[in-house]
């Protein structure tokens, strides 16, 4: 029974990540409700793991530390204009699930996927909202990058890595 709850939490995580990616691609915004939903899903997942004895308080503390660390790094990137606020929150709550064991995988996948998104935009791919009359590399460089899909890809990796297959 408890394992089924954890699986449901991972499915909810995956669905909310996909919704965030889609929303960011369409509007360059990620609703706070999705990040709150992912945090709630983590709370249920961790609480169920604690009750089942498959997750420890130390692991919970380390996972929260990872989320806080990603949030602080993201806040610095936000202050420098490199990330949007929704991206920062989505990465932080996704890092809760990653914890220390999967954090490096998560960050690496997000970075590579974000780089590929950036290259695709530079190559002229219509990613994200396109403004009328947009032409040339200079115009594409001036636009923001919808980073939600990259974060979602990293989070999906984490969800599949945590799934008891």
C-alpha positions in Angstrom: 0.0 0.0 0.0 2.7 2.5 1.0 4.7 1.6 -2.1 1.7 2.4 -4.3 1.5 5.8 -2.7 5.1 6.5 -3.5 4.6 5.4 -7.1 1.6 7.7 -7.3 3.7 10.6 -6.0 6.4 9.9 -8.7 3.6 9.8 -11.4 2.3 13.1 -10.1 5.8 14.5 -10.2 6.3 13.4 -13.8 2.9 14.8 -14.9 3.5 18.2 -13.1 7.0 18.4 -14.7 5.5 17.8 -18.2 2.9 20.5 -17.5 5.5 22.9 -16.4 7.6 22.3 -19.5 4.6 22.8 -21.8 3.5 25.9 -19.9 7.0 27.4 -20.1 7.3 26.6 -23.8 4.0 28.4 -24.5 4.2 31.4 -22.2 7.6 31.7 -20.7 6.0 31.2 -17.3 5.6 28.4 -14.8 2.7 28.6 -12.4 3.6 28.5 -8.7 0.9 25.9 -8.3 3.0 23.4 -10.1 6.0 23.9 -7.9 3.8 23.8 -4.8 2.2 20.6 -6.1 5.6 19.0 -6.6 6.7 20.0 -3.1 3.5 18.5 -1.7 4.1 15.3 -3.7 7.6 15.2 -2.3 6.2 15.6 1.3 3.8 12.7 0.6 6.6 10.6 -1.0 9.0 11.2 1.9 6.4 10.8 4.6 5.3 7.5 3.1 9.0 6.4 2.8 9.5 7.3 6.5 6.4 5.3 7.5 7.5 2.3 5.4 11.1 2.5 6.8 12.6 2.9 3.3 13.5 6.6 3.8 15.4 8.1 6.8 15.3 11.4 8.6 18.9 11.9 7.5 17.9 11.4 3.9 15.1 13.8 4.3 17.4 16.4 5.8 19.9 16.0 3.0 17.1 16.2 0.4 15.9 19.5 1.9 19.5 20.7 1.9 19.8 19.9 -1.8 16.6 21.8 -2.5 17.7 24.8 -0.6 21.1 24.7 -2.3 19.6 24.6 -5.7 17.2 27.4 -4.8 20.1 29.6 -3.6 22.1 28.9 -6.7 19.1 29.6 -8.8 18.4 32.8 -6.9 21.9 34.0 -7.8 21.2 33.1 -11.5 17.8 34.9 -11.2 19.5 38.0 -9.8 22.0 37.9 -12.7 19.1 37.6 -15.2 20.1 34.0 -16.2 16.9 32.3 -15.0 13.3 33.1 -14.4 11.7 32.8 -11.0 9.5 29.9 -12.0 12.6 28.1 -13.3 14.3 28.6 -9.9 11.4 27.2 -8.0 10.8 24.3 -10.3 14.5 23.3 -10.1 14.5 23.6 -6.3 11.5 21.4 -5.7 12.8 18.9 -8.3 16.0 18.7 -6.4 14.1 17.6 -3.3 13.3 14.3 -5.1 16.9 14.1 -6.4 18.5 14.4 -3.0 22.3 14.0 -2.8 22.3 10.6 -4.6 20.8 12.0 -7.9 21.6 15.7 -7.6 24.6 15.5 -9.9 22.6 13.6 -12.5 19.8 16.1 -12.3 22.0 19.1 -12.7 24.0 17.6 -15.5 20.9 16.6 -17.5 19.4 20.0 -16.9 22.6 21.8 -18.1 23.0 19.6 -21.2 19.3 19.9 -22.1 19.4 23.7 -21.5 22.4 24.0 -23.7 20.8 22.0 -26.5 17.7 24.2 -26.2 19.9 27.3 -26.5 21.7 25.9 -29.5 18.3 25.0 -31.1 17.1 28.6 -30.6 20.3 30.0 -32.1 19.8 27.7 -35.1 16.4 29.2 -35.6 14.1 26.6 -34.1 10.8 28.1 -33.1 11.1 27.3 -29.4 9.1 29.4 -26.9 6.9 32.3 -27.8 8.0 33.9 -31.0 7.7 37.6 -31.4 6.5 39.1 -34.6 9.2 40.1 -37.0 11.9 38.2 -35.2 14.9 37.7 -37.4 18.6 37.0 -37.2 20.9 35.6 -34.5 21.0 38.9 -32.6 17.2 38.9 -32.2 17.2 35.2 -31.0 20.0 36.0 -28.5 17.9 38.8 -27.0 15.0 36.4 -26.2 14.8 34.5 -23.0 15.2 30.7 -23.0 12.3 28.6 -21.8 14.4 26.5 -19.3 11.4 24.6 -17.9 11.7 21.8 -20.5 15.3 21.2 -19.5 14.4 21.2 -15.8 11.6 18.8 -16.5 13.9 16.5 -18.4 16.2 16.3 -15.4 13.3 15.8 -13.1 11.9 13.0 -15.2 15.2 11.3 -15.0 15.0 11.5 -11.3 11.5 10.2 -11.2 12.3 7.2 -13.4 15.5 6.6 -11.3 13.4 6.5 -8.1 10.7 4.2 -9.5 10.8 0.7 -8.2 11.2 -1.2 -11.5 
